[in-house]
Amino acid sequence: MRILMIGDVIGKPGRQAIKSLLPGVRQEYGIDMVIANGENTAGGFGITSDTAYELLDNGVDVLTSGNHIWDQKEIIPSMDEGLPLIRPANYPNSPGRGFLFHNDVMVLNLMGRVFMPPLDCPFRTADTILKEVKSGENPTIIIVDFHAEATSEKQGLGWYLDGRVSAVLGTHTHVGTVDAKILPRGTGYLTDVGMTGPINSVIGSEVDAVLERFLTGMPQRLNVANGPVTMNSVLLDIDPDTGQATAIQRIDRTDD
């Protein structure tokens, strides 16, 4: 089975990148399922029902999120109404769900705690969920979106879940890494998928406003940048019988 994971989609430019680039990639690689982190699709901060459905209408099957999931309050009712959108499972007592099943594939969302808001332990949360699911649904293919800041925490979870899930794929930093690999027990791993949005930016935001923040220490409104866009993603080949990754590769596309 071929599964594509797309890095954090940033605002309207990111949504346009999905519309223009994803259909061709799906066809070129014969992709069976697409997952995208959508927590920045609404003006760069949060997600709405409209922006969620725009991605779904253009080829995304499942949406994951992270620390910006609550930025647009209007999305909260939709999270319990069947929208294929999940939030980090280690948020305590929060609306929505932390994992879902799509065509017998389980997608699990977790968030790190290093340099991030304090949440329940992602490692122990994963243990609990995997134990419960294995005793019930028992999916063979399990994809984890680990939304985290620290590379060490991401690598740690990859090794911790090696052999228990099909892939651990990092999101959040908006900067793609080049360490795609298959761990010894068959789990595909990538520290960060990257972002889908404007190339000429600082992690998706207008350069001048970000530089002003750094140079003066004063608050600045951050807007999504314009111009050419990129779609950062990673493609996994997974054995449906064993759930092990057999191949992993970055797929990055640009559009003027």
N, C-alpha and C positions, 0 to 999 in steps of 0.2 A: 504494500500500500504506500502511496506517495502523499505525504502531507507537507504543506507549505506553511511556515510561520512567518508572519510579516511584523516588522518592528513598529513601534509606537507611531500611530498615524496622527499627524499634526495639522489641525485645522482644515480649512478649505483646500489649500494646496495639497495636503496629504490625501484628502478625499478624491481630488482630481487625479492624483497619481495612481490611486487604486483603479479609478475608472478607465484611465488610458493604458495602464501597463499590465494590470492583473489578468485580463482576459487572454492576452497573448502569451503570458507566462504559463497560465493554466493549460492552454492548448499545446504549447511547445513541449512541456514536460509531462503531459498526461497526468495532471495532479488530481487526486481523488478528494482532497479536503483542504480547506484553507482556514487558518486561524489568524486573527490579527488583534494586536493590542489597540483598543480604541479609546482609551481614557483621555486622549487629548484632541479628539475630533471636533469639538465645539469651541472654536476660537482659541484653540491651544490649551484649554483648561476644562476638562470634563467631557461628558458625552450626553447627547439628547436622543430622544426616540427618532427624530428626523435624521440626525447624522448616523445613528446606528443602522437604520434601514437603508440609508444611502449606500453604506458599505456592503450590507447584505445583498442589496439589489445588484451590486457590481461584482459579485463572486466570492465574497467572504461567507463562511459558514458559521463560525463561532467567534465571538468577541470576548477578549479578556481585558483586564484593567489593572488598577493599582491605586496609588495614593491620591489620585485626582478623581476617583470615581464619584465622590459626593459633591464635586464643584458645581454641577448643574442639578439642582434639587428636583427638577421635573422628571429626571430619569428614574427616581426611586420607585414610584408606583409600577413602572414598566418592568422592573427587575423581578417582580413576582407574578408576571402575567405571560410567561412563556417566551419572552424575548431571549434569544440565545446569547446572553451577556452574563458573564460571571464577574464577581469581585474577589479579592483575596480571601481565601477561606479562613485565614487566621485573624480576620476582623471579628471581635467578640460580639455576639448578639446583634448583628447588623442585618438590614434588609437584604434580600436577594440570596444568592447561593454561591458557594465557592467552587463548585465543579458541576459539570453536566456531561451527558452522553449524547454523541452525535454519530449515528450509524455504527454503533458498537465501539466507538472510540471515546475514551474518557479524557476530558480536558480539565485539568486542575490548576487553579490560580493561587499563588502564594506570594507574600510580600516579606521582604527582609526587614531586619530591625537595626542594622548598623547604619548610622546617619539617617535614619528614617523614623517616622512616628512609632511609638512603642505599641506593639501588638502582641498577641499570643505567639509562642514560639513556632516558627514555620516548620522546623524539623519534627517536633512532636505533633503538630497539626497534621503533617503528612502521614506520620505513623498511624494516627487515629483514623484518618479517612481511608487510607489504604487497607487497614485491617477490616473496617466496616464494609467497604466495597467488595473486598475479596470474599467475604462471607456471604455476599448477596449477588450483586450484578456480575462480579468476577470478569471484568473486561480484560482482554489480552493486550490491547494497545492503550497506553496512558501517556499523555503529553502534559508536561508541567511548564507553565509560564511562571518563572520566578522573577518578580518585579522587585529589584533590589539595587542598592547603590554600590556596595562593597564587592569588588571582584573576589575577594577571599571567601565571603559568605556564599556567593554564587557557586564557586568551585566546591566549597564544602558540601553544599546541598547536592551537587552533582554526584560527588563520591558517596554521599550518604544514601542516595536513592539508586545508585548503580545496581542494575539487575532487578530492580523492583518496578521501574517505570521505563517506558520506551525512550523518553527524551526529557532533559531538563534544559530549557532555553531561557536565557536571561533577557529582561527588558528593563526599561527605566532610564538608562543614561543617555539614550539617543545616539550613542556613538558605537558603531558596530566593531566587534572584535574579530580576530582572525584565527581563533583557536578551536574551530569546529573539529570535533573528533568523536570517536566512539570509545567509551570507557571499557575496561576489561570485561565486564559482565554484560555488555550489550546495550548500554544506555547512551543514546546520542547526546552530545553536550555542546553548548556554545555559551560563552559568558554574556554576550549581549548581541542581540539581533541587529540593533541600530534603530533607525527611524525612517518614516515615510513622510516626506515633506520637503521644504525648500532647501536647496543645496547651499545657497549663499546666506547663511544664517549662523547663529550660535545656538545649537541644538533646537533649531526651529524658529527662534525669535529674531527680530530685527537686530542687526549687528550694533547700530549706533546706540540704541537704548541699553543694550547689555554692557557695552563699553563704558557708557556714562555711569552705570551702577558701579563698575569696578574702579573707575577713576575718581569718583566723588564720594562713594559710600552712601549716596542718597537714593531713595526709592524712585524707581522709574516704571512707568507702565510698559509692560512687555506685549508687543503685538506679534502675530505670526508674520514672518517675512514673505516676500513674493519672489517671483523668478523661477528658474528651472527647478524641477523637482526630482527626487530620487525615491526609489522604493527598495529598502533594505529587507532582505528575507533570507530564510534558510530552508532548504529542501531536505526532507528525510525520506529514505526508503526503509520501510518497516516490514518485517516478516509477520504476517497476520496470524501465523500458527504459534510463534514463540513470543511475539511482542518485542523482539530485539531489533534494534536499528542495524541495518546492513550497509547503509551509506548515508553520508551527510555532506552537504555542500552549501556554501553561501551563494545566493543569487541576488545580485544588485543590478537595478536597471535605472536609467535616467531618462527624463523626458523634458524637452525644451518647451 
